[in-house]
Amino acid sequence: MGASQSDFQKHFSGLSDVALLEVQRADLVPAAQAFYDEEMERRGLAAESDGRTSSELSSGEQLVNVVEFESAADAQQAQDLLKKNGIPAYFAVAVPEAFARQAVSLLDPGVSEEELSALAESAEPQE
């Protein structure tokens, strides 16, 4: 059984901005591309002209990782402090590459094997 439209919508809306930017649109099935595009537009994020995405906001600014936390509470506190001082801040969950597929399937059990494979391929470094 494939993913439903609601599964695509739930999946993309649940991703952080950084994770959404890391998705390779060209690797998605057409139905998923529509929800991906909708979520990108809703958040004001921009894809590169060749269809790849980067850690870049629609304003053209690059996202830069300035600190890492092991605790979600600490990350939330840092994000709140930055936003309170007028600095946009985003955070994502990162895992070692070897655990990526397992992490995605634990966090979003509705993701199909095909989607997991596409996510894994999109995470591979491009030469």
C-alpha positions as CSV (number, residue, x, y, z in Angstrom):
1,M,0.0,0.0,0.0
2,G,1.4,3.4,-1.0
3,A,1.4,6.6,1.0
4,S,-1.8,8.7,0.9
5,Q,-2.0,12.4,0.3
6,S,-2.6,12.9,4.0
7,D,0.7,10.9,4.7
8,F,2.6,13.2,2.4
9,Q,1.1,16.3,3.9
10,K,1.8,15.1,7.5
11,H,5.4,14.0,6.6
12,F,6.4,17.4,5.0
13,S,4.7,19.5,7.6
14,G,6.5,17.6,10.3
15,L,9.9,18.3,8.9
16,S,12.1,21.1,10.2
17,D,13.0,23.8,7.7
18,V,16.5,22.4,7.4
19,A,15.2,18.9,6.9
20,L,12.7,20.1,4.3
21,L,15.5,21.9,2.4
22,E,17.6,18.7,2.4
23,V,14.8,16.8,0.5
24,Q,15.7,16.2,-3.1
25,R,12.5,17.1,-4.9
26,A,13.4,15.2,-8.1
27,D,13.5,12.0,-6.1
28,L,9.9,12.3,-5.0
29,V,6.9,10.8,-6.7
30,P,4.7,13.4,-8.4
31,A,2.0,13.3,-5.6
32,A,4.7,13.9,-3.0
33,Q,6.2,16.7,-5.1
34,A,2.9,18.7,-4.9
35,F,2.8,18.5,-1.1
36,Y,6.6,19.3,-0.9
37,D,6.1,22.4,-3.1
38,E,3.1,23.5,-1.0
39,E,5.0,23.2,2.2
40,M,8.1,25.0,0.8
41,E,5.8,27.8,-0.3
42,R,4.0,28.0,3.0
43,R,7.3,28.4,4.8
44,G,8.8,30.8,2.3
45,L,11.7,28.5,1.5
46,A,13.3,28.4,-1.9
47,A,14.6,25.6,-4.0
48,E,17.6,26.0,-6.3
49,S,16.8,26.4,-10.0
50,D,18.1,22.9,-10.9
51,G,15.6,21.3,-8.5
52,R,18.0,20.7,-5.7
53,T,17.5,22.4,-2.4
54,S,20.0,23.9,-0.1
55,S,20.1,25.4,3.4
56,E,19.0,28.7,2.0
57,L,16.1,30.9,3.0
58,S,13.9,32.6,0.4
59,S,15.8,35.8,1.2
60,G,18.9,34.2,-0.2
61,E,20.6,33.9,3.2
62,Q,22.3,30.6,4.0
63,L,21.5,28.8,7.2
64,V,24.5,28.3,9.3
65,N,24.8,25.7,12.1
66,V,26.2,27.7,15.1
67,V,25.7,25.3,18.0
68,E,24.5,21.7,18.6
69,F,22.5,20.4,21.6
70,E,21.8,16.9,22.9
71,S,18.7,18.1,24.7
72,A,15.6,19.3,23.0
73,A,14.9,21.5,26.0
74,D,18.2,23.2,25.6
75,A,17.7,23.7,21.8
76,Q,14.2,25.2,22.5
77,Q,15.6,27.5,25.1
78,A,18.4,28.7,22.6
79,Q,15.8,29.1,19.8
80,D,13.5,31.1,22.1
81,L,16.4,33.4,23.2
82,L,17.5,34.0,19.6
83,K,13.9,34.8,18.4
84,K,13.3,37.0,21.4
85,N,16.4,39.0,20.2
86,G,15.1,39.2,16.6
87,I,17.3,36.4,15.2
88,P,15.4,33.7,13.2
89,A,16.4,30.3,14.5
90,Y,15.6,26.8,13.4
91,F,16.6,23.4,14.7
92,A,16.6,19.9,13.4
93,V,17.2,16.4,14.7
94,A,20.4,14.9,13.4
95,V,21.6,11.3,13.7
96,P,24.7,9.5,12.5
97,E,24.2,8.5,8.8
98,A,24.2,4.8,9.6
99,F,21.0,5.3,11.7
100,A,19.2,7.6,9.3
101,R,16.7,5.1,7.8
102,Q,15.9,3.6,11.2
103,A,15.4,7.1,12.7
104,V,13.1,8.2,9.9
105,S,11.0,5.0,10.2
106,L,10.8,5.5,14.0
107,L,9.8,9.1,13.7
108,D,7.4,8.7,10.8
109,P,6.2,5.1,10.6
110,G,3.9,6.0,7.6
111,V,6.9,6.5,5.4
112,S,7.2,3.7,2.8
113,E,10.3,1.7,1.9
114,E,10.4,3.6,-1.4
115,E,10.4,7.0,0.4
116,L,13.0,5.8,2.8
117,S,15.2,4.8,-0.1
118,A,14.7,8.2,-1.8
119,L,15.5,10.0,1.5
120,A,18.7,7.9,1.9
121,E,19.8,8.6,-1.7
122,S,19.1,12.3,-1.2
123,A,21.4,12.3,1.8
124,E,24.3,10.8,-0.1
125,P,27.0,13.4,-1.0
126,Q,26.8,14.6,-4.6
127,E,30.0,14.5,-6.6
